[in-house]
């Protein structure tokens, strides 16, 4: 059934104007709400066809739930960021951010047609604001049926206004954020965008709290390797389980005269803490290597996509002539949990004790590729390592792509003594 037909059916059932229902339905679907869920939301909003419906109730933010259809709230605008989305071949600019009152915080999306004030620091009463579920939490949807008026009396809120944040504090879903960072890595790329080939910048940002990846979808001149910049009106997405800073055409990028200091250290966590985080871009773990997994040693990769080739077959490109490479998949255990540490060709060559040519010769002499993985296992299994890299967690488990992999140099006797001292106290 087309969106037009869904809107016509809803308008007939609810006894309301079809164009208004269609506009609301398009907004919800455009924001990735499934059609059935969007229709249920609109049935709640318009009173399920009952005469006059039910007017929006005034609530504090802490009282708003996903069961509400439309509400009236008075709140302070914490952040306000713009984002361009495409729907039915047309560009739409929406505003997103966060609101707060004395009882809590809530995210919002302002759609086409909303003409209220959304300046950070303003106290605003939003009448007839729609409510939807987003990432398991209620979110306010502000549209052309939402009334907004600035309130002179300030609210006493326990929240920072303006979106200033450190990198370590960012979470996927944050919007209207401002950061002051140093550009650690920056690469210009050409990708296949929604309008054809598009040039973007990608790399790594850093500050005193940590490091995160970024993408600049509308390359800004001030973003270059080594530069310290202030970036306003960014939004945060999830990339391989970790937050990623996104810079858009609406972001303001200003060069800073004082360099931003960047921490040299990654947070040291237990394996359990790291895995429970859901994913981290830069983390340090330590533990014992207890096993080398299948798929380690001398492997073959697809020349087209770089995936590992099994029996001459690539999952994406079928039968291919694989290219030799080195890789290690090591199981690291620290007593709190396990994680698969993946070493690329350089780190693998280091623990193997030879380069790719050495591994090929070793395998030819033995007439068995497995001897390469066996030697790696002899070198590392049973030893304690400190590893730093990017952690991703999914339904298949936790994997850490290692940047550094070094045998632990601390004294286990001293460590045991320190642990006993903690227990005694």
Helices and strands as residue ranges (DSSP letters): H 3-14, H 18-30, H 35-45, G 47-49, E 57-58, G 61-63, E 70-87, E 90-101, E 104-110, E 123-134, E 137-142, E 147-150, G 167-169, E 175-193, E 196-207, E 210-216, E 228-239, E 242-247, E 252-255, E 267-268, H 271-276, E 279-292, E 297-301, E 313-314, E 318-319, E 323-333, E 338-343, H 345-352, H 356-366, H 370-380, E 384-394, E 397-407, H 412-424
